[in-house]
Amino acid sequence: MTHSSQPKRVPLYDRLPQIYHVRDAEQSPPGQLRHYLAVVEAVFGEIHANIEALYHDFFIDTCDEWVIPYIADLLGTTHLKGEARTLRADVADTIALRRRKGTLDAIAWLTYNLSGWGVHGVELRENLLWTQHLNHQRPDAGGVPPYSLPGVSRFTPIRGGTVPVRDAAMLSLVNTPFDPFGHTVDVKPPGLDAVRYNLPNLAIFLWRLAAYRVTVSPPVIRDVIDNSAAGTGASFILRVDVHPLGQPLRLFNTSRFDPNQRPPVVSQLDQTPGPIPPARLNQGSAAGVPEAYVQVDTYDPASLSNPDLDTVDRLDIGAVGLQLHLPEPEFTNRSWPRSEPPPPPAWTLRGDNLCAWETGLARPLQNNEIAVDPVIGRLLIGVETAAAAAALETGLLLTHTYGAVGPVGAHPLSRQPLPDTWQGETVAVRPVNFHSDPNGLQAALHDIQTATAPIVIEIRDSMVHELDLGAIASPLDEAGGFNLRLNRSLIIRAASGQRPLIRLSQPLRFRPSRVFDPDPEVQTQLDAVMDRLTVRLEGLYLTRAAGFPAGDPLIARAALHSLELVDCILDPGGFQQLDGSRAPIRPALELANFYGFPPGSDQEVAFNQTPEIHLQRTISGPLTIDTDYRLFLTHALLDAGKGVGDAPDDSFAVAGPGSLPEGRWGPPTVVNGLTVFGRMRVDEIRGQGGIWVHALEVLHNQTGCLKFSYFSGQGDRLPQHHGCVTGPEARLRFISEICGQPAYGQLARSSDFRIRERGPGDDAMGAFGFLLEAHKWRNLQIRYREFMPLGVSPLLIPVT
């Protein structure tokens, strides 16, 4: 927000002595001075705001972005480019970092300021093995044989000793940033993202993936096994999938970084924003620390129905990556871990492989034991009674953390406050909370066809909402199912910090409540409504219910001025199943000409819009859109299930309806940061920053221009292009091409540097270019040359 938009000061007239107010009231007509000062009040307010802005520009925390390099000049520090947040932090901590120059803490602090990533530095000379004389041992503490030291056991790694192989939790740290074992000298030159244990090397491990935590979500209870007759093991076993849709999910831990600690310790063992290692969850292991990853708490189910309480106030949300919320009264005083000795029975935890849980476990589950598989996001919970099992089946809630490259798709992000107005009209806000009303979303959509103001539906939870248009919309005599009739614009959005899932029983279809009227005056009014009719979906995860028609898209009609999908996931399928195969890809949008009206009808003729389809920071399956639409793709990822090296066949990520080869031309398209897995065929295109893994075919390739993009070089039909690269001469690689995996869509460091650094704004091409990762790498290299001690070689090693 600019300083000129701050609230204005007290009006000039109110600052005058009271005698002038009295005399002004005595004039004929009265109030002449007031009206005169009202004319100059706006100008005076702008001058005052400008003066206040100049004061704010004295401070790095509040100054405008253009002032940052000028303050840097005052400190004598070199200029950098990138995110304003990182530039401010770099300048703000310049003096403090110079005082600590040459220390490991300073390097970690500097790295965090310039990247925002989790970071851990290791002086690799400390990890080198020692060759010791038996008569003059030099153990870690010095002077005394190591196993006689306090706190040292046979499971403790001793520098210069042998590796203890009895503890899986300790062995899981091998070749990680917190590796405690000794290594032989590696004299090879530094390689890409490789650790080289040598005297001058400093390893700087980086966690680049963002860890997103869903505060309260419903698990999928697969079944409850009655094992009471067996006489061994748990009496009742619940098999639980963490993902609300039952898909495999790699569980992450949270970062417990305290920004106020000086010098800061950014990343510590068992507190990093990375995947949870299964072996560290073993409670019976000497090096197991399950309490750093998992927590068990209880809650009162009646408190969830209180609409006046926020979700965080209803439940005790901890800081770990995975938290189980058990319903009372069946589990009163059953939280874990506890500072005081818990009353029996107490929970025990372990990490395990639950991929084939149907065939049983190597070590049977016991009563009051929880087995966690963080690799695929599964739980086994053993309880003693049928009542406890039934309570968990209906009342178990989870807080879980997952990883993603960045804010593309539906994530629990901080969002802007609700708008007071939309398109010049005061909005009607309809809050929805699943805990208060499981059918709240359907209830909020009931009478939208008669609304006289724009409607904003805010979903204030991260639960799964069932949406059946058949229950709230009447069938039309037009082709195609149920429709949401709109009289004003509609916004459905997630509240700040939430990620709701909407499970559809049939495709979404949007249309105006009225399109045609024989009265010209009424038709003019209808045209004015249609000129502004917008549907905006923000922060939502749209998927299919069990009875969803096979082969249908998630959105099948958009007879609107604009359909905006912001921070959404239109479930593309394609996730990796437990047997290693990929689930089928599913279509996201299918929008044909005539907009769903009968061809040649009065409604089709009266509908005078060219609908705009906007996908912004959205993950989507294939789009089938006709040429009478306009498509805008901004930092979007489209998935037709075809990655690098796959034969594209007829898997189109964007195309129009029709048959090959004469048809299937999609709409005119504007691109600003895009990753496409599959072919794309459109009428015309312009923009920048795209990555087309497979062919891009443009019908009217004499119009439009693409800049700073990557093309496959196989079957492309391109418009004019500038600053682009083409495969296979430019190597393209992704960390993951499978939806649902943490690094989905992340460019590999082995990709051609032009793809990673020569996109728009001298940064990466593709959907995630706005993260400015190339700027972060360059800024780190610049600062390391200034802060690194002589003779020390920094090795930047991404962990995620």
Steps between C-alpha positions, in 0.01 A plus 500: 500500500642838404531774758258726306218255578530556877195659674501879477567722795246722682349746245650845488175662610493303827849624582401866494432684828136493602456874437533440126232231515265752667566773246469260210156400626398868513576558132228512237484236375666321796788258465692679225835438669414134556417450132812684388728284717320189381627576151864501607462223758576222250817674380610568856437136593719378213780737605472380858502134390807565287681657793408200715625267226834677502524429871420131444772487234762557770448141622572180310192325642252763376664663200377466143679238292684756288668635818662168597815538281551857628504381861734220389736765361510668841623170647744435218343171399464380142163509326299184448185418309207284594213497747457820697476298821842344452657830398363672809627223728842510334539875555344497848745239631811626319672642811408204722628255239825690453564475873464121474682473171680169456282302740267215413205675663550803278499286185176327605340833593608659173374203298159511665468875443574467128287193431242442771587129481587269785877488531757302695876546469755225568879540512586177325847476657318415825356190330836357388621174654802501728772238495598469865781332686371253755735637766393861439130498428337829413125446541250785465540629859873418509710305742256225601391194302168605344275229643586611852362849443165594658204463265692285250361159417564237237250686277695828511701573184863550595724700271775267399305194615275251326145572394232361737267300279251397768292820498300568183410851622868594524585333169226703329723805545768365266563738208257755639581854618522365857726205424699432823728234355856527381584496127814450299650793312345574159748698289286523188408854391158628611220347293141602445315460832756244622661479845881496496648423843824696502681750721410827320138413415197653668172324417195727502187283486183667374134402538335674202155341512233680697335306784124568514303396807129420485374583848198267512411246232296180487689175442366210297416208731550200276362246744493384861637150560352304789797298625364436851449129442866446404626549854824665382572847378257790499133421559380750240711651222410808296658539159522868413614703198613851589408659166131603503456327163688185595793567268865431593647804676860564603485645850729789589616642830476865596787741556521638852709802410507790744574818301568695820786277611842658448703357347216306336503122476295446187478122473563242769483124506137378498375856444555542128227564238565173321362146469453312827751210523315184610783370720495812720142414603601187690430560866698197612812606311794662680507781242127506429326834564136453395391791720683734259274388215172369645265619772175358638238724660135482594214739426138554588283433190235739631746791478534458123136595446549839665508748208651773719826311554782476250634153417828570680302595812297180487799269474843507656716528188862409566818573305577153362435373148228245585247531780213268588190651663304235692140560611398519863373350725636167371858632499502741796853553635648300212721772348859413401773588581438619855729683741363304797469120503177416317239273651502160336457416225752725323549527124808360333612601151703339228583556136413218264441407138123487452496469123363146519316522830235258377748213528606585856806649666835342583442603862130488592331815625426511870228671701558874544762499226511728196698401192579779252619468142602856404609393152144434380304669780340204678421422863410193701340561840454218747236536778355268758123552476236518231376831647843658454521369144154638417591839648813518285311389191262796527705760687868469409645823357854569382740788468750412231780665306595443137756649263466691173725710280308820566156666507371348175185302571273484805705553816421640847634849431449838660241682292378854459203607716152461359414777252236751607402570142524318170453674166367807679235314704501409868551126535288258699728273707387145574742317732515121487639276774475124466522445876187711557309381193634219278261612222585867537645536150187373331286720723707806408436436128124450522354835390781653299273535194307780678797680659505878461866538605820304437532199729820402680498150650796454734578143611661516844628146536711240319243224493342315204179667379258299292334705224204362308358749253196278462396595853521876448443559127208414278560319171470715190351416166843565349760235431696398803403427862463743784611864489582763756296801388662828597341841530818659634865406519599211727821452699571173681826520691697334775555694818852598595702195605243248372488253210146367451428212262178503298385162376261534207220263413476644147688764300467868589300700249459877522255720308306825553162467665347686204646556157219608267193721535285635213477839672800708375530692829510180703748351253727801551495434873577134444792592274640725773489211747668260256775752426619462862396146586802328652558176688820495705621184675793560734705255704274200428583136426234373257466125458245232416259306718450125460199539270652767277423424133797321346691710248328828590705809585487685829363813330280452195344842443608863543236726342651801676709806442786346698587177681798549734682210664755633747720282723293192415552135417270352239581140589691369196538146632826344390630443853731207564314201638644257750586245231715760321257568217338836434132569547312610185511865398162672526373806310456829681301723260295434189349818359341498157368775275136606544581505877247228577204679339311330218661615172296774333272552801408845632724441801800406288453812284449729802810375681753755373806409711835354405570313827845540651648196677774595748724242667733670746739297720283199427567129433262349252431198286439527124299795366268457203388851407357626172617803307221733617667534840814676616750312717743669741762280669708664774749287699290193424583132461299288253535124516400257226714224651793522256842591635846538354584194293140378473336463161235775489257314267163680516526612862410868477534732796319776307296448185158557354220254432509306177703232332858491378662626290260760365350606834580542867625858489466659842428863585725806461735481797714735706784344702702638790689213661373155402605135519321258266531121523354393166417655165334839458306614195347849490369751249762764589729576793718769654686545824817389674659251735343176376639145509339269245626148567336386175379664181344845494290548188357842411254537213550871432873509556540830317355687796622518857845447645651279770806603702743327735341157466597137441365290211540128450618534138282203401206592276472863611308754294612824659428869468779754506718432803785682669754395763373140494680166516411173333549138588679271473799737483383654830471226760172506698455301821252514787541362850149356474236493228234324709222699662488462877872455552680776694731613217230488231600736219832603658780554249802282561836668543626287212270685259659736253603823674304700242179333616588571864638851458395655168125515545304820561690738724817287472348222706352156437251415230183315589229522761735568792713774347338762725678340800822662368715201594770591246534841666539328837779274372683797346459715810643223717806467277558875513478521878708186557790662319481782754437301821677167447833460684812464287554149374149374583300355210120520539297211359131582448306173530120498462335245728157558343 
